[in-house]
Amino acid sequence: MYFAVVVIYFTYAADVLGGTDLPAIAVSVVYVLIGACGLVALATGAMAGRWGSSRVAAMCLVIVALALALLGVAGDSIVTTVISAGVFGVGYMAGSAVLAVWTAELVPDRAGAAFTACLVVGAVSSVIAPALAGAVIPALGLGALLLTSAAVSLVIGVGLVLLGGTRGSATALVA
């Protein structure tokens, strides 16, 4: 689901911005801001070591949920959009980094293969999610789609915390 909600944000953030009175450069600024705020991900390994990879993954899903909700509710506001992009950058980049840590914990002797499998699943969901989202937008509307995606991300993030055990390690998820 991480890949699905992330690609929905990337796919539809530009559409949200395009439907506002914001200047055309706003889309570029938003993507630069996502990357700049994503530098927080440099600390992902330390965070995973301290709190466990599944808790960090849960945190990333909750952060992405917040970014989607902000965009879905108030994407016509430059302030809210900037906050959403900054929040998303943190959740997206740290979430991507924690996948490598998590797969190494889950399958230590085949971490490369596990990470590759994770990326394949991500690639498939990155194709399916926007196609499904695009199919339901006429009925729901873009704002409702973003809020629904936020709710899914939030529920899964909370589920990871609840299922993750005391430290939230990847091994606790498969036990």
Secondary structure as UniProt FT lines:
FT   HELIX           2..18
FT   HELIX           25..37
FT   HELIX           38..43
FT   HELIX           44..51
FT   HELIX           53..74
FT   TURN            75..76
FT   HELIX           78..106
FT   HELIX           108..110
FT   HELIX           111..140
FT   HELIX           142..163
FT   TURN            165..167
FT   HELIX           170..174
//
